[in-house]
């Protein structure tokens, strides 16, 4: 079975859990017999690990003067290369109006470079909608030129690409919901994003969600039939971390770490308020907010207003080995997310012998036993949990030992087998 899989990022060029999860699942699939994955990203950089997967960068696919199919139109549309200087569009809405009008005239205009390829930034910037729709155009070319049995699209960014590939090939589409805009926005949903998400869900033969929390959102907020939605839990990539790893902190104090995007969804303000409460009753502790995001400056100002900046540190975005170095320095890891579809970082912390505190509003709370669970808003319970773990060594040791054993059983191979089973059910009942 060959899978045409669309993602948005691939290690080492990742900015969060989406890239980590996509890579972990793909790596798990590589261990299964009779399963081959063609993994497509908007931009390939050339330094990705391709030992487990055939990676295709949409930015390396020539599209000029190709016959392509697009948006359900079965007849060929002539693709004409236009230099960027000729198309002065300024925003996604204007661009999409231009594209739509040209489709009706049987010609599709899109910017390409001198090699006849579409340039992608691979970033999450103000041109994101442009890149999403350009990606779908290239996806139709990729689907036309490759043989495969099923299509798998990760997260809303790739749903239009998955739909375009489905319309060209007639092959079934599976979409993987790693998060919804209800999670990211705190309920203040962007109508354009919602429309893309809803279109992908309606087009798909099956919807995979990373938790039952997310499954309920898909069913209730997007009006999707429950039979169409199935939960496949994420896992964690095994990392060789020695039990006697020694990290020189440079100070003899406890460390409590928040590691993630500093955004509304992740609940950073609750971490700061809990830190303030703990620092009122114990002084030999430091708090670390590792990450970046749109709320970072606001969080710095809040820490300053509480006069705890001598005990509160901001590291900026961490990746790769730096993540595990930070975890090795930590005595407690906390994830106070307001709405977390899953949450892989607590698993990485447990793997690193760190006790974890997670919000009940997270998907990973559904599968973890040896973790402290509090409501994201309950800063008193959060502060009590932090204080207890830091001051009672036997409690910390229990969470470390049992947590490590628990997380070892959460393997990407198991998630991959579940996904393969979904593929087979779809293909057999097509």
C-alpha positions as CSV (number, residue, x, y, z in Angstrom):
1,X,0.0,0.0,0.0
2,X,1.3,3.4,-1.0
3,X,0.3,6.6,0.9
4,X,0.5,10.1,-0.5
5,X,0.9,12.1,2.7
6,X,0.7,15.9,2.9
7,X,2.4,17.7,5.9
8,X,3.6,21.2,6.5
9,X,6.9,20.7,8.2
10,X,9.5,17.9,8.7
11,X,12.5,17.7,11.0
12,X,14.8,19.4,11.6
13,X,12.6,22.3,10.3
14,X,9.8,22.2,12.8
15,X,8.1,24.8,15.0
16,X,6.0,22.6,17.3
17,X,4.0,19.4,17.9
18,X,2.6,19.1,14.4
19,X,6.0,18.4,12.8
20,X,7.0,16.1,15.7
21,X,3.8,14.1,15.4
22,X,3.9,13.8,11.6
23,X,7.5,12.6,11.7
24,X,6.9,10.1,14.6
25,X,3.9,8.6,12.8
26,X,5.8,8.4,9.5
27,X,8.7,6.7,11.3
28,X,6.4,4.2,12.9
29,X,4.9,3.4,9.5
30,X,8.3,2.7,8.1
31,X,8.5,-0.3,10.4
32,X,5.4,-1.9,8.9
33,X,5.4,-4.3,6.0
34,X,3.6,-3.4,2.8
35,X,3.4,0.3,3.6
36,X,5.2,3.0,1.7
37,X,4.8,6.7,2.3
38,X,5.5,9.6,-0.1
39,X,5.6,12.6,2.3
40,X,5.1,16.0,0.7
41,X,5.9,19.4,2.4
42,X,5.6,22.9,0.9
43,X,9.4,23.5,1.2
44,X,12.2,21.0,1.4
45,X,15.5,22.3,2.5
46,X,17.8,19.3,1.6
47,X,18.9,18.3,5.1
48,X,15.9,16.3,6.1
49,X,16.3,12.6,7.1
50,X,15.0,10.6,4.1
51,X,16.1,7.2,5.4
52,X,12.6,6.3,6.4
53,X,10.5,8.1,3.8
54,X,10.5,9.6,0.3
55,X,10.3,13.3,0.9
56,X,8.9,15.6,-1.8
57,X,9.2,19.4,-1.6
58,X,6.4,21.1,-3.4
59,X,9.0,23.9,-4.1
60,X,11.0,21.4,-6.2
61,X,8.1,20.3,-8.4
62,X,7.9,21.9,-11.9
63,X,4.4,23.1,-12.6
64,X,4.8,25.5,-15.5
65,X,3.0,24.4,-18.7
66,X,1.5,21.3,-16.9
67,X,-1.9,20.0,-17.5
68,X,-3.5,20.1,-14.1
69,X,-6.9,19.4,-12.5
70,X,-8.1,21.7,-9.8
71,X,-11.1,22.3,-7.5
72,X,-13.1,19.4,-8.9
73,X,-12.8,20.4,-12.6
74,X,-12.1,17.1,-14.4
75,X,-11.0,18.7,-17.7
76,X,-7.4,19.7,-18.0
77,X,-6.6,23.4,-17.4
78,X,-3.6,24.9,-19.1
79,X,-1.0,26.1,-16.6
80,X,0.8,29.3,-17.7
81,X,3.9,30.6,-16.1
82,X,3.6,34.3,-15.1
83,X,6.5,36.2,-13.6
84,X,5.9,37.7,-10.1
85,X,6.3,41.3,-11.4
86,X,3.1,40.9,-13.5
87,X,0.8,39.9,-10.7
88,X,0.5,42.7,-8.2
89,X,-1.9,40.9,-5.8
90,X,-1.8,42.2,-2.2
91,X,-3.7,39.8,-0.1
92,X,-5.2,36.2,-0.2
93,X,-8.7,37.4,-1.0
94,X,-7.6,39.4,-4.1
95,X,-5.4,36.5,-5.1
96,X,-8.2,34.0,-4.8
97,X,-10.6,36.2,-6.7
98,X,-8.0,36.3,-9.5
99,X,-7.5,32.6,-9.5
100,X,-11.2,31.9,-9.4
101,X,-11.9,34.1,-12.4
102,X,-9.1,32.5,-14.4
103,X,-10.4,29.0,-13.6
104,X,-13.7,29.9,-15.1
105,X,-11.9,30.8,-18.3
106,X,-10.1,27.5,-18.3
107,X,-6.7,29.0,-17.5
108,X,-5.0,29.1,-14.1
109,X,-2.4,31.7,-13.3
110,X,0.1,31.3,-10.5
111,X,3.4,32.8,-9.7
112,X,6.4,30.6,-10.5
113,X,10.2,31.2,-10.5
114,X,12.5,30.9,-13.5
115,X,12.6,27.1,-13.2
116,X,8.8,26.8,-13.5
117,X,8.4,26.0,-9.8
118,X,6.4,27.6,-7.0
119,X,8.4,29.3,-4.2
120,X,7.3,28.5,-0.7
121,X,8.6,30.1,2.5
122,X,7.6,27.1,4.7
123,X,6.8,29.6,7.4
124,X,3.6,30.7,9.2
125,X,3.4,34.3,8.1
126,X,0.9,36.8,6.6
127,X,1.1,35.0,3.3
128,X,0.0,31.7,4.8
129,X,-3.3,31.5,2.9
130,X,-1.5,32.1,-0.4
131,X,0.9,29.2,0.4
132,X,-1.9,26.9,1.4
133,X,-3.7,27.3,-1.9
134,X,-0.5,27.3,-4.0
135,X,0.3,24.0,-2.2
136,X,-3.0,22.6,-3.3
137,X,-2.2,23.5,-6.9
138,X,1.2,21.7,-6.8
139,X,-0.5,18.8,-5.0
140,X,-2.7,18.2,-8.0
141,X,0.4,17.9,-10.2
142,X,2.0,15.5,-7.7
143,X,-1.1,13.4,-7.6
144,X,-1.3,13.3,-11.4
145,X,2.3,12.1,-11.7
146,X,2.4,9.5,-8.9
147,X,0.8,6.1,-8.1
148,X,-0.7,5.7,-4.7
149,X,-3.7,4.0,-2.9
150,X,-4.8,6.6,-0.3
151,X,-4.2,10.2,0.7
152,X,-3.4,11.4,4.2
153,X,-3.4,15.2,5.0
154,X,-2.1,16.5,8.3
155,X,-3.9,19.5,9.9
156,X,-5.9,22.2,8.2
157,X,-2.9,23.7,6.3
158,X,-2.8,20.7,4.0
159,X,-6.5,19.9,3.7
160,X,-6.9,21.8,0.4
161,X,-3.8,19.9,-1.0
162,X,-5.4,16.6,0.1
163,X,-8.7,17.6,-1.6
164,X,-7.0,18.6,-4.8
165,X,-5.1,15.2,-4.9
166,X,-8.3,13.4,-4.2
167,X,-10.1,15.2,-7.1
168,X,-7.4,14.4,-9.5
169,X,-6.9,10.7,-8.5
170,X,-10.2,9.6,-7.2
171,X,-8.4,8.0,-4.3
172,X,-9.9,8.2,-0.8
173,X,-8.8,11.0,1.6
174,X,-8.0,10.7,5.3
175,X,-7.5,13.9,7.2
176,X,-5.6,14.0,10.5
177,X,-6.8,16.7,13.0
178,X,-3.9,17.7,15.3
179,X,-5.8,20.8,16.4
180,X,-8.8,22.9,15.5
181,X,-9.2,26.6,15.4
182,X,-11.4,26.3,18.5
183,X,-8.2,25.2,20.3
184,X,-5.9,27.8,18.8
185,X,-8.3,30.8,19.2
186,X,-9.9,30.1,22.5
187,X,-13.3,30.1,20.8
188,X,-12.8,33.2,18.7
189,X,-12.7,31.2,15.5
190,X,-11.4,32.6,12.2
191,X,-14.1,32.0,9.6
192,X,-11.6,31.4,6.8
193,X,-9.8,28.8,8.8
194,X,-13.0,27.2,9.9
195,X,-14.1,27.0,6.3
196,X,-10.9,25.2,5.3
197,X,-11.2,22.8,8.2
198,X,-14.9,22.0,7.5
199,X,-14.2,21.5,3.8
200,X,-11.5,18.9,4.6
201,X,-13.7,17.1,7.1
202,X,-16.6,16.9,4.7
203,X,-14.4,15.7,1.8
204,X,-12.6,13.0,3.8
205,X,-13.6,9.3,4.0
206,X,-12.3,9.2,7.5
207,X,-11.1,11.7,10.1
208,X,-8.4,10.9,12.6
209,X,-8.2,12.9,15.8
210,X,-5.4,12.8,18.3
211,X,-7.7,12.5,21.3
212,X,-11.3,12.1,22.3
213,X,-11.3,15.7,23.4
214,X,-10.6,16.7,19.8
215,X,-13.0,14.1,18.4
216,X,-15.8,15.7,20.4
217,X,-15.0,19.1,19.0
218,X,-15.0,17.7,15.4
219,X,-18.4,16.1,16.0
220,X,-20.1,18.9,17.8
221,X,-18.5,22.0,16.4
222,X,-18.2,20.9,12.7
223,X,-21.4,18.7,12.6
224,X,-19.6,15.5,11.6
225,X,-21.1,12.1,12.0
226,X,-19.4,10.2,14.9
227,X,-18.9,7.1,12.8
228,X,-16.6,9.1,10.5
229,X,-14.2,10.2,13.3
230,X,-11.7,7.9,15.0
231,X,-9.1,8.7,17.7
232,X,-5.5,7.6,17.3
233,X,-3.3,8.8,20.2
234,X,0.1,10.3,19.6
235,X,3.2,8.7,21.1
236,X,6.8,9.8,21.8
237,X,10.0,9.2,20.0
238,X,12.4,7.1,22.2
239,X,15.4,9.1,23.4
240,X,18.5,7.6,25.0
241,X,18.6,9.5,28.3
242,X,20.7,8.0,31.1
243,X,19.3,7.9,34.5
244,X,22.5,9.4,35.9
245,X,22.7,12.3,33.5
246,X,24.3,15.2,35.3
247,X,23.5,18.7,34.2
248,X,25.4,21.6,35.8
249,X,22.8,24.2,36.6
250,X,25.2,26.6,38.1
251,X,22.9,27.0,41.2
252,X,21.6,24.7,43.9
253,X,17.9,25.3,43.4
254,X,14.8,23.5,42.1
255,X,13.6,24.3,38.6
256,X,10.0,24.2,37.3
257,X,9.6,24.4,33.6
258,X,6.9,25.4,31.1
259,X,7.9,24.4,27.6
260,X,5.7,25.3,24.6
261,X,4.3,28.1,22.6
262,X,3.6,31.2,24.6
263,X,0.1,31.6,23.3
264,X,-3.5,31.7,24.7
265,X,-4.0,28.0,24.0
266,X,-1.1,27.0,26.2
267,X,-2.2,28.9,29.3
268,X,1.1,30.6,30.1
269,X,-0.5,33.2,32.4
270,X,-1.7,30.4,34.7
271,X,1.8,29.2,35.0
272,X,3.0,32.6,36.1
273,X,0.2,33.0,38.7
274,X,1.0,29.6,40.1
275,X,4.7,30.5,40.2
276,X,3.9,33.6,42.2
277,X,2.0,31.6,44.8
278,X,4.8,29.0,45.2
279,X,7.4,31.8,45.6
280,X,5.5,33.2,48.4
281,X,6.2,30.1,50.5
282,X,9.5,28.8,49.2
283,X,12.6,30.6,47.8
284,X,14.9,27.9,46.6
285,X,13.1,27.5,43.3
286,X,13.3,29.0,39.8
287,X,10.6,29.0,37.1
288,X,11.5,28.8,33.4
289,X,9.2,29.6,30.5
290,X,10.8,28.0,27.5
291,X,9.3,29.0,24.1
292,X,8.1,31.9,22.1
293,X,4.8,33.3,20.9
294,X,2.5,36.3,20.6
295,X,2.0,36.5,24.4
296,X,5.7,36.5,25.4
297,X,6.0,40.3,26.0
298,X,2.8,40.3,28.0
299,X,4.1,37.4,30.1
300,X,7.3,39.3,30.7
301,X,5.4,42.3,31.9
302,X,3.2,40.2,34.2
303,X,6.3,38.6,35.8
304,X,7.8,42.0,36.3
305,X,4.6,43.4,37.8
306,X,4.6,40.5,40.3
307,X,8.3,41.3,41.1
308,X,9.4,37.7,40.5
309,X,11.8,38.3,37.6
310,X,14.8,37.4,39.8
311,X,13.2,33.9,40.0
312,X,11.5,33.7,36.5
313,X,13.4,33.1,33.3
314,X,12.5,33.2,29.6
315,X,14.7,31.1,27.3
316,X,13.1,31.7,23.9
317,X,12.3,28.9,21.5
318,X,14.1,25.6,22.1
319,X,14.5,22.6,19.8
320,X,16.4,19.4,19.4
321,X,18.8,18.5,22.2
322,X,18.2,21.9,23.9
323,X,14.8,20.7,24.8
324,X,16.2,17.6,26.6
325,X,18.9,19.7,28.2
326,X,16.3,21.9,29.7
327,X,14.2,18.9,30.8
328,X,17.3,17.4,32.4
329,X,17.7,20.5,34.5
330,X,14.0,20.4,35.6
331,X,12.5,19.1,38.8
332,X,8.9,19.6,37.6
333,X,7.3,20.0,34.2
334,X,4.0,21.8,33.8
335,X,1.5,22.1,30.9
336,X,-1.4,24.3,31.9
337,X,-3.1,24.3,28.5
338,X,-6.5,25.8,28.1
339,X,-7.3,23.5,25.2
340,X,-4.7,21.0,24.2
341,X,-5.7,18.4,21.5
342,X,-2.9,16.1,22.7
343,X,0.4,17.3,24.1
344,X,3.6,15.4,23.3
345,X,5.9,17.5,25.6
346,X,4.7,15.9,28.9
347,X,5.7,12.5,27.4
348,X,9.2,13.9,26.6
349,X,9.4,15.2,30.2
350,X,8.4,11.8,31.7
351,X,11.0,10.1,29.4
352,X,13.5,12.5,30.9
353,X,12.7,11.5,34.5
354,X,10.7,14.6,35.3
355,X,7.4,14.6,37.2
356,X,4.6,16.3,35.2
357,X,1.6,18.4,36.0
358,X,-0.9,18.7,33.1
359,X,-4.3,20.3,32.6
360,X,-7.4,18.2,32.6
361,X,-8.2,20.1,29.3
362,X,-5.6,18.1,27.4
363,X,-5.8,15.0,25.2
364,X,-2.8,13.4,26.8
365,X,-4.6,13.4,30.2
366,X,-6.9,10.7,28.7
367,X,-4.0,8.2,28.5
368,X,-1.7,9.2,31.4
369,X,-2.1,7.7,34.9
370,X,1.1,8.9,36.6
371,X,0.8,12.6,36.1
372,X,-0.9,15.3,38.3
373,X,-4.0,16.6,36.6
374,X,-5.6,20.0,37.5
375,X,-8.0,22.3,35.7
376,X,-6.0,24.9,33.8
377,X,-7.7,27.8,35.7
378,X,-7.0,26.3,39.2
379,X,-3.8,28.0,40.1
380,X,-4.2,27.0,43.7
381,X,-4.2,23.3,42.8
382,X,-1.3,23.9,40.4
383,X,0.8,25.6,43.1
384,X,0.0,22.9,45.6
385,X,1.1,20.2,43.2
386,X,4.3,22.0,42.4
387,X,5.0,22.5,46.1
388,X,4.3,18.9,46.9
389,X,6.6,17.4,44.3
390,X,9.4,19.8,45.2
391,X,9.2,19.2,48.9
392,X,8.4,15.5,49.2
393,X,11.1,13.4,47.5
394,X,9.2,10.1,47.8
395,X,6.3,11.7,45.8
396,X,8.6,12.9,43.1
397,X,10.4,9.5,42.9
398,X,7.1,7.7,42.5
399,X,6.0,9.9,39.6
400,X,9.5,9.6,38.0
401,X,9.6,5.8,38.3
402,X,6.0,5.0,37.3
403,X,5.9,7.8,34.7
404,X,9.0,6.5,32.9
405,X,7.5,2.9,32.8
406,X,4.2,4.3,31.5
407,X,5.6,6.4,28.7
408,X,7.8,3.5,27.4
409,X,4.7,1.7,26.3
410,X,3.5,4.7,24.2
411,X,5.1,3.8,20.8
412,X,4.6,5.3,17.4
413,X,4.6,1.8,16.0
414,X,1.3,1.2,17.7
415,X,-0.2,4.5,16.4
416,X,1.1,3.5,12.9
417,X,-0.6,0.1,13.0
418,X,-3.9,1.8,14.0
419,X,-3.6,4.2,11.1
420,X,-2.8,1.3,8.7
421,X,-5.9,-0.5,9.9
422,X,-8.0,2.6,9.1
423,X,-6.5,2.7,5.6
424,X,-7.3,-0.9,5.0
425,X,-10.9,-0.5,6.2
426,X,-11.4,2.4,3.8
427,X,-9.9,0.7,0.8
428,X,-11.7,-2.5,1.3
429,X,-15.1,-0.8,1.7
430,X,-14.5,1.7,-1.1
